[in-house]
Amino acid sequence: MSGTGASRPVPASPRRFEREVRNFIIGGLLFLLFLAGVLLVAYRNLAEFSEREALDRLVASTRVVAERVETGRPGADPFTEDPRISLLLRAAGARQASLYEPGGARQFVAGTLPDASRSPASLPAPEVPDASGVKAWLDEKDSGGPNVFVVLRLSGGYLRTGFEGGAVHFVRRSSAVFSLVVPAAALLLVLLVVPFLRRLFRPLDALAETARDAGQVIPSLPADANARRADEAEQAIATFGRVVVELRRKTEELEELRRREKERADALQVTAETLVRSHPGGLLVIDAAGVLAEANVPALDMLALAKEAVSRRAGDVFARFPAIGKALEEAASGKPTLGLEFTLADSTWGRQVVLTAVPVVDKTGRYLGSLIFLEDRTATRRLERELSLKRELASLGEMSAGIAHEFRNSTATILGYARLASQTKDAPALSRYLEAIRKEGDHIARVTGDFLLFARPERMHPEPSDLSALIREVIEEQDTTDSQIRLELPASPLTLPLDAALLRRSLVNLLKNAVEAASENPQGLSVLVKVETRNESVEIAVEDNGPGIPRENQRKLFVPFYSTKESGTGLGLALVAKIAALHGGSVVAESSQELGGARFVLKLPLTGQDPSSPK
């Protein structure tokens, strides 16, 4: 038994402290309730005494007036004959006074008083005095407000007087209110004290319970007689004293663990710095506070930053690089930036950089910082431009060959008709030859204009234009006598920044090709123009029920001088693609699922294209 007594927690003794506190609060509460009851009884007695005194005073004033009336001349109006009576009534604060015959009929009225007109024509039976000869009461429901009425029996009838009863009414109402408020306040106090007692002892119980739980973990002191006599509060204090000792020991262990973790963190930091330095591209490390924590040499050289920029606020360091600042803001909100390309110089041959910014979070999702990777694409972009230039030169050579072929054919035709025109003297034949020469000249002029529009860089003149209205105008201008063109537009108007003249030319080419292709269908012509908005772009689809376009030829349609028609120049669809590119859009050819023929989709951005950038 002696071996187990040192490790087992001391059993709890009766809760003397809690019981003493509860007895003190309950005793104080009962004393306050007693005082409230005594105060209530005293106040009610005082109110009754005040009301009785006020009524007695008014009765006494009425008796003085009655004695004066008794001394008057019989049958005469005492209120007009004796001015002393009016003075007495006014001095007593009377608001009305009247004399009644023994039968109850009104005989005389004090007309100089404020409420003289409100005196009843006959004395009501309930107001007739009993054997005492006097009756006084407070009428709280009177139309003129709370009034006190006094009726005295005289030798020849009754004297009825009315006084303002606001004071008596206030005393009575205050007594009633006080009679309700004091018990209600006492009840509320009891209701508040009971939860307070529970709230007061709940922390003590929790403290004692915690001490008991801690006693299961912390070695207990030897159980002696003093510990057995201690209440729970003293036991809790003793237990928490042992807890402090144990916590001190645990703190030393935690400090050792912290030291080891710091060494590990230092090793990880060295590894991270090595990785930053070894990264072949530019690498920036921004911590959670928005400070540039690390930057390798390629990043500093690429951005022309000094080493002193490290440990400064990233917003200040990258103030002249809006792209990096915006990527940092998005990364701080948890949104990565992938493959953002921007120029570090204003010149066309400036350094081209591709930026990738990713947020760094722990396993709980807490933001730790951001990593920014920078890749210099200047050499790559230069090679791409050189390759693009070579392709354009090659394309221009092919176009030159194509237009030379068109010129040669048209020139041969013109020379042939000119030779025939010079040898004939028939006026109608000469007119036909000249008309043929004019048509070939118009053809050469059209081919030349299309070639120049396609070959030279164009500067657009975009203005806010109603796309729906423009499409309607193009459809109305076409010869649609034998065709059926259906138009499907969004409910709301579409206003885009575009060059209306260029886009009109593009739409005319698409619609003309659709009508010509649909004319080959023996079942009738059918063309559909549909406009739809998708995210940040608008799509204009032109579909027909013609023979369609083979899949292997769909990509060649936009190559200059490639045409599937015998009389085509191959520049119409190439111009459509050129105009779409000038607007920052694109055009594709595919098969129509609805009509079975060809489907051309012209895609334009809703925000428009920078007109200053040549294509």
VMD Tcl script that draws the C-alpha trace (Angstrom):
set ca {
  {0.00 0.00 0.00}
  {2.84 2.39 0.79}
  {4.40 1.76 -2.62}
  {1.33 2.81 -4.58}
  {0.39 5.84 -2.48}
  {3.13 8.03 -4.00}
  {2.08 7.53 -7.65}
  {-1.70 7.70 -7.27}
  {-3.30 11.21 -7.30}
  {-4.56 12.54 -3.99}
  {-8.31 11.89 -3.64}
  {-10.46 15.02 -3.77}
  {-11.86 16.31 -0.51}
  {-15.21 18.12 -0.26}
  {-15.33 21.34 -2.29}
  {-15.17 23.76 0.64}
  {-14.10 26.77 -1.45}
  {-16.88 26.30 -3.98}
  {-19.48 25.81 -1.24}
  {-18.37 28.94 0.65}
  {-18.55 31.09 -2.49}
  {-22.00 29.73 -3.34}
  {-23.33 30.36 0.20}
  {-21.98 33.92 0.16}
  {-23.61 34.76 -3.19}
  {-26.95 33.18 -2.26}
  {-26.97 34.98 1.11}
  {-26.26 38.31 -0.57}
  {-29.01 37.63 -3.10}
  {-31.57 36.86 -0.38}
  {-30.60 40.05 1.45}
  {-31.09 42.12 -1.70}
  {-34.52 40.49 -2.23}
  {-35.49 41.33 1.35}
  {-34.46 44.96 0.89}
  {-36.43 45.13 -2.37}
  {-39.57 43.79 -0.62}
  {-39.26 46.28 2.23}
  {-38.76 49.12 -0.25}
  {-41.80 48.01 -2.25}
  {-44.09 47.91 0.81}
  {-42.82 51.29 1.99}
  {-43.34 52.89 -1.39}
  {-46.87 51.52 -1.74}
  {-47.83 52.78 1.70}
  {-46.36 56.17 0.87}
  {-48.30 56.26 -2.42}
  {-51.58 55.40 -0.70}
  {-50.94 58.02 1.96}
  {-50.15 60.66 -0.68}
  {-53.29 59.84 -2.66}
  {-55.47 59.94 0.48}
  {-53.95 63.25 1.56}
  {-54.60 64.78 -1.87}
  {-58.24 63.67 -1.85}
  {-58.72 64.95 1.72}
  {-57.26 68.31 0.71}
  {-59.67 68.62 -2.21}
  {-62.60 67.57 -0.03}
  {-61.62 70.23 2.50}
  {-61.52 72.88 -0.23}
  {-64.94 71.77 -1.42}
  {-66.32 72.01 2.16}
  {-65.14 75.60 2.39}
  {-66.99 76.43 -0.83}
  {-70.09 74.53 0.42}
  {-70.18 76.54 3.66}
  {-70.07 79.75 1.62}
  {-72.89 78.50 -0.59}
  {-75.03 77.62 2.48}
  {-74.80 81.22 3.72}
  {-76.12 82.66 0.46}
  {-79.59 83.90 -0.32}
  {-81.97 80.98 -1.01}
  {-82.89 80.55 -4.68}
  {-80.13 82.85 -5.92}
  {-77.11 81.78 -8.04}
  {-74.25 81.74 -5.49}
  {-71.56 81.58 -8.23}
  {-72.57 84.96 -9.67}
  {-73.94 86.59 -6.55}
  {-70.96 85.86 -4.30}
  {-67.55 86.64 -5.93}
  {-65.86 85.07 -2.92}
  {-67.00 81.59 -4.07}
  {-65.33 81.98 -7.48}
  {-62.11 83.07 -5.78}
  {-62.18 80.03 -3.48}
  {-62.76 77.68 -6.41}
  {-59.90 79.17 -8.42}
  {-57.58 79.12 -5.43}
  {-58.32 75.39 -4.94}
  {-57.61 74.68 -8.63}
  {-61.17 73.67 -9.50}
  {-61.95 73.17 -13.19}
  {-65.73 72.88 -12.83}
  {-68.41 73.34 -10.13}
  {-72.19 72.99 -10.15}
  {-75.18 72.86 -7.74}
  {-77.87 70.19 -8.05}
  {-81.35 70.01 -6.55}
  {-82.19 67.18 -4.13}
  {-83.75 65.32 -7.08}
  {-80.45 65.46 -9.05}
  {-81.32 68.16 -11.62}
  {-78.62 70.76 -12.25}
  {-79.50 74.16 -10.82}
  {-76.44 76.46 -11.16}
  {-73.01 76.21 -12.84}
  {-69.81 78.16 -12.17}
  {-69.45 79.54 -15.69}
  {-66.07 81.18 -15.10}
  {-64.25 77.84 -14.62}
  {-62.44 76.19 -17.60}
  {-64.55 73.01 -17.80}
  {-67.91 74.58 -16.91}
  {-69.50 73.24 -20.10}
  {-68.60 69.66 -19.13}
  {-70.79 69.63 -15.97}
  {-73.51 66.95 -16.36}
  {-77.11 68.15 -16.69}
  {-78.15 65.82 -13.89}
  {-76.21 64.20 -11.10}
  {-75.56 60.53 -12.00}
  {-76.88 58.05 -9.46}
  {-73.41 56.46 -8.82}
  {-72.11 59.90 -7.77}
  {-74.71 60.45 -5.03}
  {-72.93 60.42 -1.62}
  {-73.75 57.76 0.94}
  {-74.64 58.36 4.56}
  {-71.31 60.17 5.14}
  {-72.50 62.98 2.90}
  {-69.35 63.16 0.85}
  {-67.91 61.22 -2.08}
  {-64.47 61.77 -3.72}
  {-62.84 59.71 -6.48}
  {-60.27 59.85 -9.30}
  {-61.74 59.43 -12.78}
  {-58.85 58.31 -15.03}
  {-61.12 57.75 -18.06}
  {-62.65 61.18 -18.12}
  {-62.54 62.81 -21.59}
  {-60.80 65.86 -20.16}
  {-57.98 63.82 -18.65}
  {-57.57 62.31 -15.18}
  {-59.73 64.44 -12.85}
  {-60.73 64.25 -9.18}
  {-64.44 64.80 -8.47}
  {-65.93 65.66 -5.06}
  {-69.70 65.60 -4.30}
  {-71.03 67.04 -0.98}
  {-74.57 66.83 0.32}
  {-76.01 70.28 1.22}
  {-79.17 71.22 3.04}
  {-80.86 72.03 -0.25}
  {-79.13 69.74 -2.76}
  {-75.58 68.73 -3.78}
  {-72.36 70.54 -4.63}
  {-70.23 68.84 -7.31}
  {-66.66 70.06 -7.98}
  {-63.99 68.78 -10.36}
  {-60.20 69.21 -9.97}
  {-57.20 68.38 -12.20}
  {-56.04 64.93 -11.02}
  {-52.70 64.57 -12.76}
  {-50.71 64.40 -9.52}
  {-52.97 61.76 -7.98}
  {-52.94 59.83 -11.24}
  {-49.11 59.94 -11.35}
  {-48.84 58.64 -7.77}
  {-51.23 55.79 -8.49}
  {-49.53 54.88 -11.78}
  {-46.06 55.06 -10.22}
  {-47.17 52.74 -7.45}
  {-48.51 50.24 -10.00}
  {-45.36 50.39 -12.11}
  {-43.10 50.08 -9.09}
  {-45.12 47.09 -7.91}
  {-44.36 45.37 -11.21}
  {-40.77 46.54 -11.72}
  {-39.41 45.51 -8.30}
  {-40.60 41.86 -8.47}
  {-39.53 41.65 -12.12}
  {-36.08 43.02 -11.27}
  {-35.79 40.55 -8.41}
  {-36.77 37.68 -10.69}
  {-34.31 38.87 -13.37}
  {-31.57 39.09 -10.74}
  {-32.23 35.50 -9.71}
  {-32.19 34.37 -13.34}
  {-28.87 36.15 -13.91}
  {-27.23 34.86 -10.75}
  {-27.94 31.20 -11.48}
  {-26.05 31.18 -14.85}
  {-23.37 33.35 -13.23}
  {-22.82 30.72 -10.58}
  {-22.51 28.06 -13.22}
  {-20.14 30.25 -15.26}
  {-18.14 31.06 -12.11}
  {-17.64 27.47 -11.06}
  {-17.19 26.02 -14.54}
  {-13.55 27.31 -14.82}
  {-12.87 26.07 -11.30}
  {-14.24 22.65 -12.18}
  {-12.27 22.66 -15.44}
  {-9.14 23.71 -13.55}
  {-9.61 20.93 -11.04}
  {-10.37 18.41 -13.78}
  {-7.28 19.52 -15.70}
  {-5.24 19.17 -12.52}
  {-6.56 15.63 -12.07}
  {-5.69 14.80 -15.68}
  {-2.26 16.34 -15.27}
  {-1.78 14.29 -12.13}
  {-2.06 11.15 -14.24}
  {0.99 12.29 -16.28}
  {3.04 14.30 -13.79}
  {4.43 12.34 -10.83}
  {2.43 13.22 -7.69}
  {3.80 14.41 -4.41}
  {3.64 12.04 -1.45}
  {0.14 11.91 -0.02}
  {0.31 13.36 3.47}
  {-2.34 14.51 5.94}
  {-2.20 18.14 4.75}
  {-2.78 17.12 1.12}
  {-5.79 15.03 2.10}
  {-7.30 17.99 3.93}
  {-6.70 20.41 1.04}
  {-9.61 21.34 -1.19}
  {-9.57 21.11 -4.96}
  {-8.17 24.65 -5.48}
  {-5.13 23.88 -3.35}
  {-4.70 20.53 -5.03}
  {-4.86 22.25 -8.47}
  {-2.16 24.74 -7.42}
  {0.10 21.95 -6.23}
  {-0.49 19.97 -9.40}
  {0.25 22.92 -11.66}
  {3.44 23.54 -9.72}
  {4.55 20.08 -10.75}
  {3.37 20.84 -14.30}
  {5.67 23.89 -14.44}
  {8.62 21.71 -13.47}
  {7.71 19.17 -16.12}
  {7.22 21.89 -18.74}
  {10.67 23.27 -17.99}
  {12.10 19.86 -18.75}
  {10.05 19.55 -21.92}
  {11.19 23.05 -22.96}
  {14.80 21.93 -22.78}
  {13.96 18.97 -25.00}
  {12.14 21.21 -27.47}
  {15.09 23.59 -27.53}
  {17.35 20.71 -28.48}
  {14.92 19.72 -31.24}
  {14.80 23.34 -32.45}
  {18.59 23.45 -32.65}
  {18.64 20.30 -34.73}
  {15.90 21.62 -37.04}
  {17.82 24.87 -37.46}
  {20.89 22.97 -38.54}
  {18.77 21.03 -40.99}
  {17.18 24.25 -42.29}
  {20.62 25.82 -42.73}
  {21.69 22.80 -44.76}
  {18.56 23.06 -46.89}
  {19.20 26.79 -47.41}
  {22.73 26.05 -48.62}
  {21.29 23.47 -51.02}
  {18.66 25.93 -52.28}
  {21.26 28.66 -52.83}
  {23.40 26.17 -54.74}
  {20.45 25.26 -56.96}
  {19.70 28.93 -57.59}
  {23.27 29.62 -58.62}
  {23.43 26.50 -60.79}
  {20.21 27.17 -62.72}
  {21.21 28.01 -66.34}
  {18.36 30.48 -66.84}
  {17.26 33.42 -64.75}
  {15.75 32.50 -61.37}
  {14.21 34.85 -58.81}
  {12.99 33.83 -55.35}
  {10.45 36.09 -53.59}
  {9.42 35.31 -50.02}
  {5.96 35.61 -48.47}
  {6.63 39.21 -47.38}
  {7.24 40.29 -50.98}
  {11.03 40.62 -50.61}
  {13.49 39.48 -53.28}
  {15.24 36.72 -51.31}
  {17.44 35.20 -54.03}
  {18.49 36.04 -57.60}
  {21.10 34.19 -59.66}
  {23.66 35.86 -61.94}
  {21.76 35.23 -65.25}
  {18.65 36.91 -63.82}
  {20.63 39.93 -62.57}
  {22.41 40.29 -65.92}
  {19.21 39.81 -67.91}
  {17.36 42.53 -65.92}
  {20.45 44.74 -65.48}
  {20.14 44.63 -61.68}
  {22.88 45.05 -59.08}
  {23.51 42.50 -56.33}
  {22.20 45.06 -53.83}
  {18.71 44.47 -55.24}
  {18.52 41.23 -53.21}
  {16.80 41.70 -49.82}
  {14.81 44.67 -51.15}
  {11.07 44.75 -51.76}
  {10.22 43.10 -55.07}
  {7.70 45.83 -55.92}
  {10.46 48.45 -55.83}
  {13.03 46.31 -57.66}
  {10.71 45.40 -60.55}
  {8.90 48.74 -60.81}
  {10.21 49.23 -64.37}
  {9.14 45.72 -65.39}
  {5.29 45.74 -65.39}
  {5.10 42.15 -66.68}
  {7.08 40.83 -63.69}
  {5.06 42.95 -61.24}
  {1.75 41.64 -62.60}
  {3.02 38.04 -62.51}
  {4.03 38.51 -58.85}
  {0.56 39.82 -57.93}
  {-1.13 36.84 -59.59}
  {1.30 34.39 -57.95}
  {0.57 35.91 -54.52}
  {-3.13 35.20 -55.16}
  {-2.33 31.58 -56.09}
  {-2.52 31.94 -59.88}
  {0.59 30.89 -61.87}
  {1.83 32.68 -65.00}
  {3.14 30.34 -67.71}
  {5.13 31.33 -70.79}
  {4.52 35.10 -70.71}
  {6.76 36.77 -73.32}
  {7.77 40.42 -73.05}
  {10.49 42.71 -74.36}
  {13.11 44.31 -72.13}
  {13.88 47.10 -74.64}
  {11.77 49.41 -76.81}
  {13.63 48.47 -79.97}
  {12.39 45.74 -82.30}
  {15.65 43.91 -81.77}
  {15.47 44.20 -77.98}
  {15.91 41.25 -75.66}
  {12.94 38.87 -75.73}
  {12.27 37.14 -72.39}
  {9.81 34.37 -71.51}
  {8.57 34.54 -67.92}
  {7.08 31.77 -65.77}
  {5.93 32.58 -62.23}
  {4.64 29.91 -59.85}
  {3.44 30.30 -56.24}
  {5.09 28.16 -53.55}
  {2.74 26.77 -50.85}
  {3.14 24.24 -48.08}
  {0.99 21.15 -47.61}
  {-1.64 23.19 -45.73}
  {-1.96 25.64 -48.62}
  {-0.18 28.51 -46.84}
  {1.60 30.88 -49.23}
  {5.40 30.75 -48.78}
  {6.56 32.83 -51.70}
  {7.02 32.77 -55.48}
  {9.53 31.45 -57.98}
  {10.12 33.36 -61.23}
  {11.95 31.68 -64.11}
  {13.31 33.88 -66.92}
  {14.44 32.48 -70.29}
  {16.22 34.61 -72.87}
  {14.57 33.92 -76.26}
  {16.32 36.73 -78.16}
  {18.44 34.46 -80.37}
  {15.51 32.11 -80.96}
  {13.20 34.93 -81.96}
  {15.89 36.37 -84.28}
  {16.19 33.02 -86.03}
  {12.41 32.77 -86.26}
  {12.21 36.22 -87.85}
  {14.94 35.34 -90.35}
  {13.16 32.09 -91.21}
  {9.85 33.96 -91.53}
  {11.50 36.51 -93.83}
  {12.87 33.75 -96.02}
  {9.45 32.13 -96.17}
  {7.86 35.44 -97.11}
  {10.43 35.95 -99.84}
  {9.77 32.47 -101.15}
  {6.03 33.06 -101.00}
  {6.48 36.40 -102.73}
  {8.46 34.64 -105.51}
  {5.64 32.14 -105.97}
  {3.09 34.96 -106.00}
  {5.18 36.86 -108.54}
  {5.24 33.80 -110.74}
  {1.49 33.43 -110.40}
  {0.72 37.05 -111.19}
  {3.18 36.94 -114.12}
  {1.22 33.96 -115.44}
  {-2.04 35.95 -115.08}
  {-0.48 38.96 -116.83}
  {0.84 36.79 -119.66}
  {-2.55 35.19 -120.29}
  {-4.40 38.50 -120.14}
  {-1.76 40.21 -122.31}
  {-2.04 37.49 -124.93}
  {-5.82 37.81 -124.92}
  {-5.64 41.61 -125.21}
  {-3.13 41.42 -128.10}
  {-5.29 38.86 -129.90}
  {-8.44 40.97 -129.64}
  {-6.48 44.10 -130.56}
  {-5.18 42.38 -133.73}
  {-8.71 41.29 -134.66}
  {-10.02 44.80 -133.93}
  {-7.42 46.34 -136.24}
  {-8.35 43.98 -139.10}
  {-12.15 44.29 -138.95}
  {-14.33 47.05 -140.26}
  {-17.56 45.61 -138.82}
  {-18.79 47.96 -136.11}
  {-20.56 45.30 -133.97}
  {-17.52 43.01 -134.12}
  {-15.20 45.89 -133.26}
  {-17.40 46.70 -130.25}
  {-17.21 43.08 -129.07}
  {-13.42 43.05 -129.42}
  {-13.05 46.29 -127.47}
  {-15.39 45.03 -124.74}
  {-13.29 41.88 -124.43}
  {-10.14 44.03 -124.20}
  {-11.79 46.13 -121.45}
  {-12.78 43.04 -119.44}
  {-9.23 41.69 -119.61}
  {-7.93 45.10 -118.49}
  {-10.35 45.09 -115.55}
  {-9.18 41.58 -114.70}
  {-5.55 42.69 -114.69}
  {-6.42 45.72 -112.54}
  {-8.34 43.52 -110.05}
  {-5.54 40.97 -109.87}
  {-3.00 43.77 -109.37}
  {-5.08 45.35 -106.59}
  {-5.53 42.03 -104.82}
  {-1.83 41.29 -105.14}
  {-0.84 44.68 -103.69}
  {-3.30 44.33 -100.82}
  {-1.93 40.90 -100.02}
  {1.77 41.65 -100.51}
  {2.29 45.05 -98.87}
  {1.91 45.74 -95.12}
  {-1.46 47.33 -94.41}
  {-2.29 49.82 -91.69}
  {-5.84 49.39 -90.55}
  {-8.15 52.17 -89.52}
  {-10.41 50.46 -86.99}
  {-13.49 52.18 -85.70}
  {-16.33 50.88 -83.53}
  {-18.69 49.30 -86.06}
  {-21.92 47.33 -85.85}
  {-20.95 43.89 -87.15}
  {-24.56 42.72 -87.47}
  {-25.51 45.72 -89.62}
  {-22.41 45.23 -91.81}
  {-23.29 41.58 -92.46}
  {-26.88 42.51 -93.37}
  {-25.63 45.09 -95.87}
  {-23.27 42.59 -97.52}
  {-26.09 40.05 -97.89}
  {-28.47 42.66 -99.35}
  {-25.83 43.71 -101.92}
  {-25.45 40.16 -103.29}
  {-27.57 38.86 -106.15}
  {-29.66 36.34 -104.23}
  {-32.60 35.99 -106.59}
  {-32.21 32.22 -106.97}
  {-30.53 31.51 -103.65}
  {-31.71 31.26 -100.12}
  {-29.43 32.96 -97.58}
  {-30.36 32.47 -93.95}
  {-28.92 34.78 -91.33}
  {-28.60 33.94 -87.63}
  {-27.40 36.79 -85.38}
  {-27.14 37.18 -81.59}
  {-30.02 38.94 -79.86}
  {-27.86 41.87 -78.74}
  {-25.95 44.04 -81.26}
  {-22.20 43.38 -81.72}
  {-19.97 46.47 -81.79}
  {-16.31 45.73 -82.60}
  {-13.27 47.89 -83.39}
  {-12.64 46.95 -87.03}
  {-11.88 48.32 -90.50}
  {-15.33 48.11 -92.09}
  {-14.05 48.44 -95.70}
  {-11.54 45.59 -95.36}
  {-13.94 43.32 -93.50}
  {-16.69 44.03 -96.07}
  {-14.31 42.85 -98.82}
  {-13.58 39.68 -96.86}
  {-17.28 38.93 -96.26}
  {-18.11 39.58 -99.94}
  {-15.49 37.02 -101.03}
  {-16.80 34.39 -98.58}
  {-20.44 34.94 -99.49}
  {-19.71 35.01 -103.25}
  {-17.81 31.71 -103.06}
  {-20.66 30.13 -101.04}
  {-23.32 31.21 -103.57}
  {-21.23 29.98 -106.52}
  {-20.61 26.62 -104.81}
  {-24.28 26.20 -103.84}
  {-25.41 26.91 -107.44}
  {-24.06 23.48 -108.42}
  {-26.64 21.71 -106.21}
  {-29.58 20.54 -108.39}
  {-31.95 20.59 -105.39}
  {-31.62 24.34 -104.92}
  {-29.34 26.89 -103.37}
  {-28.96 27.17 -99.58}
  {-26.47 29.39 -97.74}
  {-26.28 29.97 -93.99}
  {-24.50 32.89 -92.28}
  {-24.26 32.38 -88.52}
  {-22.65 34.73 -85.97}
  {-21.76 33.46 -82.48}
  {-19.74 34.88 -79.58}
  {-17.33 32.57 -77.76}
  {-15.40 33.81 -74.72}
  {-13.36 36.79 -76.03}
  {-13.97 36.33 -79.77}
  {-16.78 36.35 -82.33}
  {-17.12 33.70 -85.06}
  {-18.72 34.37 -88.46}
  {-19.56 31.06 -90.17}
  {-20.56 30.94 -93.87}
  {-21.95 27.52 -94.92}
  {-23.36 26.25 -98.23}
  {-24.91 23.10 -99.66}
  {-22.43 22.85 -102.54}
  {-20.13 19.90 -103.33}
  {-17.82 20.77 -100.44}
  {-14.04 20.82 -100.31}
  {-11.89 17.69 -99.96}
  {-10.00 17.54 -96.68}
  {-6.60 17.46 -98.43}
  {-7.40 20.75 -100.22}
  {-8.78 22.70 -97.22}
  {-5.39 23.97 -96.05}
  {-4.30 25.01 -99.58}
  {-7.31 27.28 -100.11}
  {-5.64 30.29 -98.43}
  {-2.37 29.97 -100.42}
  {-2.11 32.75 -103.06}
  {-2.94 31.73 -106.65}
  {-4.31 28.33 -105.60}
  {-7.87 27.93 -106.85}
  {-10.23 25.03 -107.49}
  {-12.18 27.09 -110.07}
  {-11.13 27.34 -113.72}
  {-11.57 31.14 -113.85}
  {-10.36 31.84 -110.30}
  {-7.21 33.81 -109.54}
  {-6.56 32.17 -106.16}
  {-6.33 35.54 -104.33}
  {-9.88 35.82 -102.92}
  {-9.48 33.47 -99.96}
  {-5.85 34.54 -99.52}
  {-7.14 38.10 -99.03}
  {-9.73 36.82 -96.51}
  {-6.91 35.25 -94.49}
  {-4.84 38.45 -94.81}
  {-7.68 40.68 -93.61}
  {-8.43 38.29 -90.72}
  {-4.78 38.43 -89.66}
  {-4.82 42.24 -89.82}
  {-7.72 42.19 -87.34}
  {-5.87 39.75 -85.07}
  {-8.12 36.86 -86.10}
  {-8.04 33.81 -88.34}
  {-10.07 31.87 -90.90}
  {-10.44 28.11 -91.35}
  {-12.17 25.91 -93.91}
  {-14.04 22.75 -92.96}
  {-17.07 20.67 -93.87}
  {-20.58 21.82 -93.01}
  {-22.41 19.38 -90.78}
  {-25.76 21.15 -91.27}
  {-25.85 21.79 -95.06}
  {-23.33 19.20 -96.25}
  {-21.13 21.58 -98.24}
  {-18.24 23.83 -97.24}
  {-18.01 25.88 -94.07}
  {-15.70 28.88 -93.64}
  {-15.28 30.29 -90.12}
  {-13.90 33.83 -89.74}
  {-12.81 34.41 -86.13}
  {-12.29 37.99 -84.83}
  {-11.28 39.15 -81.33}
  {-13.81 41.25 -79.43}
  {-11.07 43.65 -78.26}
  {-9.74 44.44 -81.72}
  {-6.15 44.56 -83.05}
  {-3.50 47.23 -82.70}
  {-3.60 49.08 -86.04}
  {-0.01 50.23 -85.68}
  {1.41 46.72 -85.93}
  {1.95 45.66 -89.54}
  {1.20 42.14 -90.58}
}
mol new
graphics top color blue
foreach p $ca { graphics top sphere $p radius 0.5 }
foreach p [lrange $ca 0 end-1] q [lrange $ca 1 end] { graphics top cylinder $p $q radius 0.2 }
display resetview
